[in-house]
Amino acid sequence: MHGLSDFIAELIRAANDVERLPESTKLRLLGRAYVTIINAREEIESQRQEAYRQAGADLISVTGHVGALSSQDVKSLLLDAAEMIRQIKIVIDSKGKSSGEGD
């Protein structure tokens, strides 16, 4: 799960420097966030899947319009994605510990 922590940090750094990011970097980060959230569905309990699916859909729906979004909108999306992925990491980590994998 170290990779998720690194990605969360990357999203937060990007959000804090969003005005200087090229559109291609914004698209790449939002796309990676989408894929990360959608792939996490397989690792978390089914009752939370719908929330993650909707968050992923929200991210992918805006990626084609990143150029039309304000820097504040992109910043909010990046921070929302970082928070969602942080929550996913917590769930995955807790499942690993409860099954004895994290020890």
C-alpha positions in Angstrom: 0.0 0.0 0.0 3.1 2.2 0.0 2.2 3.1 -3.6 -1.2 4.5 -2.5 0.5 6.7 0.1 2.9 8.1 -2.6 0.0 8.7 -5.0 -2.0 10.5 -2.3 1.0 12.8 -1.6 1.4 13.4 -5.3 -2.3 14.4 -5.7 -2.0 16.8 -2.7 1.3 18.4 -4.0 -0.4 18.8 -7.4 -3.5 20.4 -5.8 -1.2 22.9 -4.0 0.5 23.8 -7.3 -2.4 23.5 -9.6 -2.0 26.9 -11.3 1.4 25.8 -12.7 0.4 22.3 -13.9 0.0 21.7 -17.6 -3.4 20.4 -18.7 -1.8 17.1 -19.6 -0.6 16.6 -16.0 -4.0 17.4 -14.6 -5.6 14.9 -17.0 -3.0 12.2 -16.1 -3.5 12.6 -12.4 -7.3 12.6 -12.6 -7.2 9.6 -14.8 -4.9 7.7 -12.4 -7.2 8.7 -9.6 -10.1 7.3 -11.5 -8.4 4.0 -12.2 -7.2 3.7 -8.6 -10.7 4.2 -7.2 -12.4 1.9 -9.7 -9.8 -0.9 -9.2 -10.2 -0.6 -5.4 -13.8 -1.8 -5.8 -12.5 -5.3 -6.0 -10.6 -5.0 -2.7 -13.3 -3.5 -0.5 -16.7 -4.7 0.7 -19.6 -4.4 -1.7 -21.6 -1.9 0.3 -19.0 0.8 -0.3 -18.6 0.0 -3.9 -21.3 2.3 -5.1 -19.8 5.4 -3.4 -16.4 4.6 -5.0 -18.0 4.0 -8.4 -19.8 7.3 -8.2 -16.6 9.2 -7.2 -14.8 7.5 -10.1 -17.5 8.5 -12.5 -17.4 12.1 -11.3 -13.6 12.1 -12.0 -13.8 10.6 -15.4 -16.7 12.8 -16.5 -14.6 15.9 -15.9 -11.3 14.7 -17.4 -12.4 15.7 -20.9 -13.2 19.2 -19.7 -10.1 19.9 -17.6 -9.2 22.9 -19.8 -12.6 24.4 -19.1 -12.4 24.1 -15.3 -11.0 26.7 -13.0 -7.8 26.0 -11.1 -9.9 25.9 -7.9 -12.2 23.3 -9.5 -9.2 21.1 -10.4 -7.7 21.6 -7.0 -10.9 20.5 -5.4 -11.1 17.4 -7.6 -7.5 16.5 -6.8 -8.0 16.9 -3.1 -11.3 14.9 -3.2 -9.5 12.1 -5.1 -6.7 12.1 -2.5 -9.2 11.9 0.3 -11.1 9.1 -1.4 -7.9 7.1 -2.0 -6.8 7.7 1.6 -10.1 6.2 2.7 -9.7 3.3 0.4 -6.2 2.7 1.8 -7.5 2.7 5.3 -10.2 0.1 4.4 -7.7 -2.1 2.6 -5.1 -1.8 5.4 -7.7 -2.6 8.1 -8.9 -5.7 6.1 -5.2 -6.9 5.9 -4.8 -6.5 9.6 -8.0 -8.2 10.5 -7.0 -11.2 8.4 -3.6 -11.3 9.9 -1.8 -10.1 6.7 -0.5 -6.8 8.1 1.4 -8.2 11.0 
